């Protein structure tokens, strides 16, 4: 349990722009750093930069053989690399507007375990995986071991925090249930429609999408899917919507918008995520499975086109008795996006 709290504190420190220590090595994440914090971090000597293997390949700083992943890369901090240049190094969505200077010189990474754990921690925090590394700071925000980060798959020890009746335009017989868990500040919710009838409920695991759910974006199909899922549950008389705070397939809202900028430059949704240093899908479905268990539902009929959701729930002990397709929201703006999900992510569209 202590490891989970340490990881949570480290995530909070990254978001606040504070240095974190991993296995005795001090890291300052580039995205939330400011000039004053960096000056303090560089008090002994200019700190180097750590970037992900994917970003290193884009910058031509690593050789990548077919099938051989490239690990983290350390860039020697030249005198002209200030915070603005470091940000341009970290953020691929700026490549066209801010041509990168160079050449860059790389150096060996003394502790690969700590470096990989730092990048993993950044992804947990929804921040770009790029750091100043090996500095010194008088004000460290958190300390955590690489083992605690590596063994963490996200939040744990979920509990029901609150529940209330919530009539909606889809169904007046609806209850909202809010969840909290150790190691995660996000508050996931379940919307329970109707009443148990002895059958497996119709369930939708829906990842939060501010742009699609609330702002009416046509770049994805999330808003129409959410509405149609609620209509289907109401028609069935019994269902559960799990509304997961996993924006952008787990990369966070700001990184999702960066991915949109990359898509406007010609990259598809998968390549955009990868260029940012993330996986195609950073979501973990253990939290959704735990929510269903707290609602006493071990068997579900799952509304999804994504076989990974089925596999993810079943791996956590939830039996998916039926995969129910959910095809909604196709338009001229998201046609390529949906086609990419089908071709590259295995969605059954």
MARSE-36639 format. One record per atom (N, C-alpha, C): x, y, z. Coordinates in steps of 0.1 Angstrom, whole numbers, padded with zeros to 4 digits, always signed. Each point is the difference from the previous one (the first is absolute). Layout:
# MARSE-36639
XYZ;...
//
This chain:
# MARSE-36639
+0008-0012+0000;-0008+0012+0000;+0009+0013+0000;+0011-0001+0007;+0009+0011+0001;+0005+0004-0014;+0004-0010-0008;+0005+0003-0013;-0010+0007-0009;-0013-0003+0002;-0011+0007-0008;-0001+0014+0004;+0002+0003+0013;+0000+0014+0005;+0012+0008-0005;+0011-0007+0000;+0012+0007-0005;-0001+0003-0015;-0006-0009-0008;-0002+0003-0014;-0010+0012-0001;-0010+0000+0008;-0010+0011-0001;+0006+0013+0003;+0009+0000+0011;+0006+0013+0003;+0010+0004-0011;+0007-0009-0006;+0009+0004-0011;-0008+0005-0012;-0011-0006-0003;-0009+0005-0011;-0004+0015+0003;-0004+0002+0012;-0005+0013+0004;+0012+0010-0001;+0012-0004+0004;+0011+0009-0001;+0004+0003-0014;-0001-0009-0009;+0002+0002-0014;-0010+0011-0006;-0012-0002+0004;-0010+0010-0005;+0002+0014+0005;+0006+0001+0012;+0002+0013+0006;+0013+0006-0004;+0008-0008-0008;+0013+0006-0005;+0011-0002+0010;-0001-0009+0010;+0010-0003+0010;+0009-0011-0004;+0013+0000+0003;+0009-0011-0003;-0004-0013+0008;+0002-0011-0005;-0002-0013+0007;+0013-0008-0001;+0002-0008+0011;+0012-0008+0000;-0005-0015-0001;+0007-0007-0010;-0003-0014-0002;+0013-0007+0001;+0001-0009+0009;+0012-0008+0003;+0012+0009+0002;-0001+0011+0006;+0011+0009+0003;+0003+0010-0011;-0007-0001-0011;+0003+0009-0012;-0011+0010+0000;+0003+0013-0002;-0010+0011+0000;-0004+0003-0014;-0013+0001-0002;-0006+0003-0013;-0010+0012+0001;+0000+0008-0010;-0009+0011-0001;-0007+0000-0013;-0013-0002+0000;-0007-0002-0013;-0001+0013-0007;+0003+0000-0013;+0001+0012-0008;-0013+0007-0001;-0011-0007-0002;-0013+0007-0003;-0004+0010+0011;+0002-0004+0012;-0005+0009+0011;+0011+0008+0007;+0012-0001-0005;+0011+0008+0005;-0001+0015-0003;+0006+0008+0008;+0001+0014-0004;+0014+0005+0002;+0003+0012-0004;+0014+0004+0000;+0007+0000+0013;-0008+0004+0011;+0005+0000+0013;+0003-0014+0005;-0009-0009-0002;+0002-0014+0004;+0012-0006-0007;+0001+0003-0013;+0012-0006-0008;+0013+0006+0005;+0000+0013+0003;+0012+0006+0005;+0005-0007+0013;-0010-0002+0009;+0003-0007+0012;+0005-0014-0002;-0006-0007-0010;+0003-0014-0003;+0014-0001-0006;+0004+0011-0007;+0014+0001-0007;+0010+0006+0009;-0002+0000+0013;+0009+0007+0009;+0014-0005+0000;+0002-0013-0002;+0014-0005-0001;+0006+0000-0014;-0008-0003-0009;+0004+0000-0015;-0012-0002-0008;+0000+0004-0013;-0012-0001-0008;-0004-0015-0001;-0013-0003+0003;-0005-0013+0000;-0002-0005-0015;+0001-0013-0002;-0002-0005-0013;-0015-0002-0002;-0004-0005-0012;-0014-0002-0003;-0002-0015-0003;-0011-0005+0005;-0004-0014-0002;-0013+0000-0009;+0000-0008-0011;-0012-0001-0008;-0003-0015-0003;-0012-0002-0005;-0004-0014-0003;+0007-0005-0013;+0000-0013-0001;+0006-0006-0012;-0007+0005-0013;-0014+0001+0001;-0007+0004-0012;+0004+0014-0004;+0001+0009+0010;+0004+0014-0004;+0014+0000-0005;+0009-0008+0006;+0014-0001-0005;+0001-0004-0015;-0009-0010-0003;+0000-0004-0014;-0004+0011-0010;-0010+0008+0004;-0005+0011-0008;+0011+0010-0001;+0008+0003+0010;+0011+0010+0000;+0012-0006-0006;+0000-0012-0005;+0012-0007-0006;+0011-0002+0010;-0004-0002+0012;+0010-0002+0010;+0002-0015+0004;-0006-0009-0007;+0001-0014+0004;-0002-0008-0013;+0007-0011+0000;-0002-0009-0011;-0010-0011+0005;-0010-0003-0009;-0011-0009+0005;-0001-0011-0011;+0004-0012+0005;-0001-0012-0009;-0014-0004+0000;-0005-0007-0010;-0013-0005-0001;-0003-0009+0012;-0010+0002+0007;-0004-0008+0011;+0008+0002+0013;+0009+0010+0000;+0008+0002+0012;-0003+0014+0005;-0008+0000+0011;-0003+0013+0006;+0012+0008+0004;-0001+0013-0001;+0011+0009+0004;-0003+0005+0014;+0009-0001+0009;-0001+0004+0013;+0001+0015+0002;-0001+0005+0012;+0002+0014+0003;+0014+0005-0005;+0000+0013-0004;+0013+0006-0005;+0003+0013+0008;+0012+0001+0004;+0005+0012+0008;+0007+0010-0010;-0005+0012+0000;+0006+0011-0008;+0009+0008+0009;+0013+0002-0005;+0009+0009+0008;-0006+0014-0002;+0000+0008+0011;-0006+0013+0001;+0011+0010-0005;-0002+0004-0013;+0009+0011-0005;-0004+0013+0005;+0009+0010+0000;-0003+0013+0006;-0012+0007-0006;-0004-0002-0012;-0011+0006-0007;-0013-0007+0003;+0000-0011+0007;-0013-0007+0003;-0006+0006+0013;-0008+0010-0001;-0007+0005+0011;-0014-0007+0001;-0009+0005+0009;-0012-0006+0002;-0009+0000-0012;+0000+0011-0008;-0008+0000-0013;+0005-0010-0010;+0013-0002-0001;+0005-0010-0009;-0002-0014+0005;+0001-0002+0013;-0003-0013+0005;-0015-0004-0002;-0009+0010+0001;-0014-0002-0002;-0002-0004-0015;+0007+0006-0009;-0001-0003-0014;+0006-0014-0003;+0010-0004+0007;+0006-0014-0001;-0011-0010+0005;-0007+0004+0011;-0009-0010+0006;-0013-0002-0008;-0005+0011-0006;-0013+0001-0006;+0000-0001-0015;-0004-0012-0006;+0000-0001-0014;-0010+0008-0007;-0011+0004+0007;-0010+0009-0007;+0006+0014-0003;+0012+0003+0005;+0006+0013-0003;+0010-0001-0011;+0002-0012-0006;+0011-0002-0010;-0001+0009-0012;-0012+0002-0005;-0001+0009-0012;+0001+0015+0004;-0005+0004+0011;+0000+0014+0004;+0013+0004+0006;+0007-0010+0006;+0013+0003+0007;+0011-0009-0005;+0006+0003-0012;+0010-0009-0005;+0011-0002+0011;+0004-0013+0002;+0009-0003+0010;+0015+0003-0004;+0007+0005+0010;+0014+0003-0002;+0008-0013+0002;+0013+0001-0003;+0008-0012+0002;+0015+0004-0005;+0008-0010-0001;-0003-0014+0003;+0000-0003+0015;-0006-0012+0004;-0001-0004+0014;+0011-0011+0002;+0004+0000+0012;+0010-0010+0005;-0007-0009+0010;+0001-0013-0001;-0006-0009+0010;+0011-0005+0009;-0005-0005+0012;+0009-0006+0010;-0006-0012+0006;+0008-0009+0006;-0005-0012+0006;-0010+0003+0012;-0009-0008+0002;-0009+0001+0011;+0005-0009+0011;+0003+0006+0012;+0006-0008+0011;-0010-0010+0006;-0012+0004+0001;-0010-0009+0006;-0012-0001-0009;+0000-0011-0008;-0011-0001-0010;-0013-0003+0007;+0000-0007+0012;-0012-0003+0007;-0006+0013+0005;+0007+0009+0005;-0005+0013+0005;-0005+0008-0012;+0007+0000-0011;-0004+0008-0011;-0014-0005-0006;-0001-0013-0002;-0012-0006-0005;-0012+0003+0010;+0003-0001+0013;-0010+0002+0010;-0005+0015-0001;+0009+0009-0002;-0003+0014-0001;-0010+0003-0011;+0003-0006-0012;-0008+0002-0012;-0014-0007+0003;+0000-0011+0007;-0013-0007+0003;-0008+0009+0009;+0007+0006+0010;-0007+0009+0010;-0006+0012-0008;+0007+0006-0009;-0005+0011-0008;-0013-0004-0007;+0000-0012-0006;-0012-0005-0007;-0012-0002+0010;+0003-0005+0012;-0010-0001+0010;-0006+0014+0003;+0008+0010+0000;-0004+0014+0003;-0007+0007-0012;+0000-0006-0012;-0005+0006-0011;+0008+0012-0006;+0014-0001+0003;+0009+0010-0004;+0009-0005-0011;+0006+0008-0008;+0010-0004-0010;+0011-0007+0007;+0004-0012-0005;+0011-0007+0006;+0014+0005-0004;+0004+0011+0006;+0013+0007-0002;+0004+0007+0012;+0013-0001+0004;+0004+0005+0013;+0014+0007-0001;+0003+0009+0009;+0013+0004+0003;+0005-0011+0011;+0012-0005-0002;+0004-0011+0009;+0013+0003+0007;+0001-0006+0012;+0013+0000+0007;+0003+0014+0006;-0010+0008+0003;+0003+0013+0006;+0000+0000+0015;+0001+0011+0006;-0001+0001+0014;-0010+0011+0004;-0008-0002+0010;-0010+0009+0004;-0001+0001+0015;-0003+0012+0004;-0002+0002+0015;-0014-0004+0004;-0009-0002-0010;-0014-0002+0003;-0006-0011-0008;+0003-0012+0004;-0004-0012-0007;-0015-0003+0004;-0008-0003-0010;-0015-0002+0003;-0003-0014+0005;+0007-0010-0004;-0003-0014+0004;+0012-0009-0003;+0000-0011+0007;+0010-0010-0003;-0008-0014-0001;+0005-0007-0010;-0007-0013-0003;+0010-0010-0006;-0002-0012+0001;+0009-0010-0006;-0005-0004-0014;+0010-0004-0008;-0004-0004-0013;-0009-0013+0000;+0003-0008+0011;-0008-0012+0001;-0015+0003+0003;-0002+0010+0008;-0014+0004+0003;-0007+0005-0012;+0007+0007-0009;-0006+0005-0012;-0003-0011-0010;+0010-0009-0001;-0001-0010-0010;-0011-0010+0003;-0002-0003+0013;-0010-0009+0005;-0014+0006+0000;-0001+0013-0001;-0013+0006+0000;-0007+0000-0013;-0012-0004+0000;-0008+0000-0012;-0011+0010+0001;+0002+0009+0009;-0011+0010+0001;-0006+0000+0014;-0011+0005+0002;-0006+0001+0014;-0005-0014+0005;-0001+0000+0013;-0004-0013+0007;-0009+0004+0011;-0005-0011+0007;-0008+0002+0012;-0012+0009-0002;-0007-0003-0010;-0012+0009-0004;-0011-0001+0010;-0007+0010+0003;-0011+0000+0009;-0011+0009-0005;-0013-0003+0003;-0011+0009-0003;+0001+0012+0010;+0000+0012-0006;+0001+0012+0008;-0013+0007+0002;-0009-0001-0010;-0013+0006+0002;-0010-0006-0011;-0013+0001+0003;-0009-0005-0010;-0014+0008+0002;-0007+0002-0011;-0012+0008+0001;-0009-0003-0012;-0013+0002+0002;-0009-0001-0011;+0002+0011-0010;+0000-0003-0013;+0003+0010-0010;-0009-0002-0013;-0012+0005+0000;-0008-0001-0012;+0007+0007-0012;-0001-0007-0011;+0007+0006-0012;-0011+0001-0012;+0004+0006-0010;-0008+0001-0012;-0002-0014-0007;+0009-0009+0004;-0001-0014-0006;-0009-0009+0008;+0001+0002+0014;-0008-0009+0009;-0001+0008+0013;-0012+0000+0005;-0003+0006+0013;+0004-0009+0012;+0002-0013-0003;+0004-0010+0010;+0015-0002-0001;+0007+0009+0005;+0015+0000-0002;+0007+0004+0013;+0010-0007+0004;+0008+0003+0011;+0015+0002-0004;+0006+0011+0006;+0014+0003-0003;+0008-0005+0012;+0011-0007-0003;+0009-0005+0011;+0014+0005-0003;+0006+0007+0010;+0013+0006-0002;+0011-0009+0008;+0011-0001-0006;+0011-0009+0005;+0013+0008+0002;+0007-0004+0011;+0013+0006+0002;+0010-0012+0002;+0013+0002-0002;+0009-0011+0002;+0014+0006+0004;+0007-0008+0007;+0014+0004+0004;+0008+0001-0013;+0009+0010+0000;+0009+0002-0011;-0006+0007-0012;-0012+0006+0001;-0006+0006-0011;-0009+0012+0005;+0002+0012-0006;-0009+0011+0004;-0013+0000-0008;+0000-0008-0011;-0012+0000-0008;-0012-0007+0007;-0012+0006-0003;-0012-0006+0006;-0008-0006-0011;+0000-0013-0001;-0007-0007-0010;-0015-0002+0005;-0009-0001-0009;-0014-0001+0004;-0007-0011-0008;-0010-0006+0006;-0009-0010-0007;-0014+0006+0000;-0007-0002-0011;-0014+0004-0001;-0007-0013-0002;-0008-0003+0010;-0008-0012+0001;-0014+0003-0005;-0004-0006-0011;-0013+0002-0006;-0009-0012+0003;-0012+0003+0005;-0009-0011+0003;+0003-0008+0012;-0004-0012+0001;+0002-0009+0011;+0005-0014-0004;+0008-0007+0008;+0004-0013-0004;-0012-0009-0002;+0001-0008-0010;-0012-0009-0004;+0004-0015-0001;+0012-0003+0006;+0005-0014-0001;+0009-0002-0012;+0000+0009-0010;+0008-0002-0012;+0013+0009+0002;+0010-0004-0008;+0012+0008-0001;-0003+0014-0005;+0004+0011+0007;-0003+0013-0005;+0007+0004-0013;-0007+0009-0008;+0007+0006-0011;+0009+0010+0005;+0013-0001-0003;+0010+0009+0006;+0008+0007-0011;+0002+0013+0002;+0009+0008-0009;+0011+0005+0009;+0013-0003-0004;+0012+0006+0007;+0004+0011-0009;-0004+0012+0004;+0002+0012-0009;+0010+0009+0006;+0011+0003-0008;+0011+0009+0004;-0004+0014-0002;+0002+0008+0010;-0004+0014-0001;+0006+0007-0013;-0009+0008-0006;+0004+0007-0012;-0006+0014+0000;+0007+0009+0006;-0006+0014+0001;-0004+0005-0013;+0008-0001-0010;-0002+0006-0013;-0012-0007-0007;-0002-0013+0002;-0011-0007-0007;-0012-0001+0008;+0001-0002+0013;-0012-0002+0009;-0007+0013+0003;+0008+0011+0002;-0005+0013+0004;+0000+0011-0010;+0010-0001-0009;+0002+0011-0010;-0005-0003-0014;-0005-0012-0002;-0005-0004-0013;+0010-0002-0011;+0012-0004+0004;+0011-0002-0010;-0005-0010-0011;+0004+0003-0012;-0002-0010-0011;+0012-0008-0004;+0011+0002+0008;+0013-0007-0003;+0000-0014+0005;-0010-0003+0009;-0001-0014+0005;-0015-0004+0001;-0002-0012+0005;-0014-0005+0000;-0005-0001+0015;+0007+0006+0009;-0002-0002+0015;-0014+0005+0004;-0003+0012-0004;-0013+0006+0004;-0012-0008-0004;-0001-0004-0013;-0011-0008-0005;+0000-0014+0007;+0012-0006+0002;+0000-0013+0007;-0005+0001+0014;+0003+0011+0007;-0004+0001+0014;-0016+0001+0000;-0005+0008-0009;-0015+0002+0000;-0007-0013-0004;+0006-0007-0010;-0007-0012-0005;+0002-0012+0010;+0011+0000+0008;+0001-0010+0010;-0010+0002+0011;-0003+0013+0004;-0010+0002+0010;-0014-0003-0005;-0002+0003-0012;-0013-0004-0006;-0002-0015+0000;+0010-0007-0003;+0000-0015-0001;-0003-0006+0014;+0007+0006+0010;-0002-0005+0014;-0014+0003+0005;-0005+0011-0004;-0014+0004+0004;-0010-0010-0006;+0002-0003-0013;-0008-0009-0007;+0000-0014+0006;+0012-0004+0004;+0002-0013+0006;-0006-0001+0014;-0002+0012+0006;-0006+0000+0014;+0010-0002+0011;+0013-0002-0004;+0010-0003+0011;+0014+0001-0006;+0008+0009+0005;+0013+0002-0006;+0009+0009+0009;+0013+0000-0003;+0009+0008+0008;+0010+0007-0010;+0001+0013+0001;+0010+0008-0006;+0011+0002+0009;+0012-0004-0003;+0012+0004+0008;+0007+0011-0008;+0000+0012+0007;+0006+0012-0007;+0014+0002+0006;+0010-0004-0008;+0013+0000+0005;+0008+0012-0003;+0007+0005+0010;+0008+0013-0002;+0013-0004-0007;-0001-0004-0013;+0012-0005-0007;+0000+0007-0014;+0000+0013+0000;-0001+0008-0012;+0011-0004-0010;-0004+0000-0013;+0009-0002-0010;+0007-0014+0000;-0008-0010+0003;+0005-0014+0001;+0011+0000+0011;-0001+0008+0010;+0009-0001+0011;+0011+0010+0000;+0001+0009-0010;+0012+0009-0001;-0003+0014+0006;-0013+0002+0003;-0004+0013+0006;-0004+0010-0011;-0008+0010+0005;-0006+0010-0009;+0010+0007-0008;+0010+0006+0006;+0010+0008-0007;+0008-0008-0010;+0004-0012+0004;+0007-0008-0010;-0009-0004-0012;-0013-0002+0003;-0009-0003-0010;-0001+0011-0010;+0000+0013+0005;+0000+0011-0009;+0013+0001-0008;+0011-0003+0006;+0013-0001-0007;-0001-0010-0011;-0007-0012+0003;-0001-0010-0010;-0009+0005-0012;-0010+0008+0004;-0009+0006-0011;+0009+0009-0009;+0009+0008+0006;+0009+0008-0008;+0008-0008-0009;+0005-0011+0005;+0008-0009-0009;-0008-0006-0011;-0013-0004+0003;-0009-0005-0010;-0002+0010-0011;-0001+0013+0004;-0001+0011-0010;+0012+0001-0009;+0012-0005+0005;+0012+0000-0008;+0002-0013-0008;-0010-0009+0001;+0000-0012-0009;+0002-0013+0006;+0002+0000+0014;+0001-0013+0007;-0013-0006+0004;-0001-0013+0000;-0013-0006+0004;+0000+0000+0016;-0011-0004+0005;-0002+0000+0015;+0010-0009+0007;+0004-0011-0005;+0009-0009+0006;+0014+0006+0000;+0005+0005-0012;+0013+0006-0001;+0001+0012+0008;-0010+0008+0001;+0000+0012+0007;+0003-0003+0015;-0007-0010+0006;+0003-0004+0014;+0014-0004+0001;+0005-0008-0009;+0013-0006+0001;+0011+0011-0001;-0002+0010-0009;+0010+0011-0001;+0000+0008+0013;-0011+0000+0007;+0000+0008+0013;+0007-0008+0011;+0004-0013-0003;+0006-0008+0010;-0009-0009+0008;-0012-0001-0005;-0010-0009+0007;-0002-0013-0009;-0007-0009+0006;-0005-0011-0008;-0013+0003-0008;-0004-0008-0009;-0013+0002-0007;-0011+0001+0010;+0000-0008+0011;-0011+0001+0010;+0007-0002+0014;-0001+0010+0008;+0006+0000+0013;-0009-0004+0011;-0012-0004-0004;-0010-0003+0011;+0002-0013+0006;-0004-0001+0013;+0000-0013+0007;-0015-0002+0005;-0005-0012-0001;-0014-0003+0002;-0002-0007+0014;+0011-0001+0008;-0001-0005+0013;-0010+0008+0009;+0001+0013-0001;-0008+0009+0008;-0015-0002-0004;-0003-0002-0013;-0014-0002-0004;-0005-0014+0005;+0009-0010+0000;-0004-0013+0006;-0003+0001+0015;+0008+0008+0007;-0002+0002+0014;-0013+0007+0003;-0003+0010-0008;-0013+0007+0001;-0012-0010-0001;+0001-0009-0010;-0011-0009-0002;-0001-0010+0012;+0011-0004+0005;+0000-0009+0012;-0007+0007+0012;+0004+0013+0002;-0007+0008+0010;-0015+0001-0002;-0004-0001-0012;-0014+0001-0003;-0006-0014-0001;+0008-0010+0004;-0005-0014+0001;-0003-0006-0014;+0007+0004-0010;-0002-0005-0013;+0012-0007-0006;+0000-0013+0000;+0012-0007-0005;-0002-0005-0015;-0012+0001-0005;-0003-0004-0014;-0007+0012-0006;+0004+0003-0013;-0005+0012-0007;-0002-0004-0015;-0009+0008-0006;-0001+0001-0014;+0007+0013-0004;+0010+0000-0008;+0009+0012-0001;-0003+0006-0014;-0004+0013+0001;-0002+0009-0011;+0013+0005-0005;+0006-0006-0010;+0013+0005-0005;+0003-0006-0014;+0008+0008-0007;+0006-0005-0013;+0015-0004+0003;+0005+0002+0012;+0014-0002+0003;+0003-0013+0007;+0006-0010-0007;+0002-0012+0007;+0010+0001+0012;+0008+0011+0000;+0009+0002+0012;-0008+0002+0013;-0011+0006-0001;-0009+0002+0012;-0005-0014+0005;-0004-0008-0009;-0004-0014+0004;+0011-0007+0007;+0012+0000-0007;+0012-0007+0006;+0004+0006+0013;-0001+0014+0001;+0004+0006+0013;-0009-0003+0011;-0013+0000-0002;-0009-0004+0011;+0001-0014+0004;+0001-0009-0010;+0001-0014+0003;+0013-0004+0007;+0011+0008-0003;+0013-0003+0007;-0001+0004+0014;-0010+0008+0004;-0002+0005+0014;-0012-0007+0007;-0005-0011-0006;-0010-0008+0006;-0014+0003-0003;-0003+0008-0010;-0013+0003-0004;-0004-0009-0012;-0011-0007+0001;-0004-0008-0012;-0008+0008-0009;+0004+0001-0013;-0007+0007-0010;-0008-0011-0008;-0013+0000+0003;-0008-0011-0006;-0004+0003-0014;+0001+0013-0004;-0003+0004-0014;+0006+0014-0003;+0006+0001-0012;+0005+0012-0004;-0010+0006-0010;-0006+0012+0004;-0010+0006-0008;+0006+0012-0008;-0001+0000-0013;+0006+0011-0007;-0007+0013+0002;+0007+0011-0002;-0005+0013+0002;+0005+0009-0011;-0008+0001-0010;+0005+0008-0012;-0008+0013-0001;+0007+0011+0002;-0007+0013+0000;+0010+0010-0004;-0006+0011-0006;+0008+0012-0001;+0009+0002-0012;-0001-0009-0010;+0009+0001-0011;-0003+0013-0008;+0010+0008-0003;-0002+0012-0008;+0013+0003-0009;+0000+0010-0008;+0011+0002-0009;+0013+0004+0008;-0002+0006+0012;+0012+0005+0008;+0007-0012+0007;-0007-0010+0003;+0006-0011+0008;+0001-0013-0008;-0003+0000-0013;+0001-0012-0007;+0014-0007+0000;+0010+0008-0002;+0014-0005+0000;+0004-0005+0014;-0005+0008+0010;+0003-0004+0014;-0006-0014+0003;-0012-0002-0004;-0007-0013+0003;+0006-0011-0008;+0005+0003-0012;+0006-0010-0009;+0013-0004+0007;+0008+0010+0005;+0012-0003+0007;-0002-0009+0012;-0010+0002+0008;-0003-0008+0011;-0004-0015-0004;-0006-0001-0012;-0003-0013-0005;+0012-0007-0005;+0008+0007-0008;+0012-0006-0006;+0011-0003+0010;+0003+0009+0009;+0012+0000+0008;-0003-0004+0015;-0012+0002+0005;-0003-0003+0013;-0010-0011+0002;-0004-0006-0011;-0008-0012+0001;-0015+0002+0003;-0004+0013-0001;-0015+0002+0003;-0008-0006-0010;-0012-0005+0004;-0009-0007-0009;-0011+0009-0005;+0004+0009-0009;-0009+0010-0005;-0006-0004-0013;
//
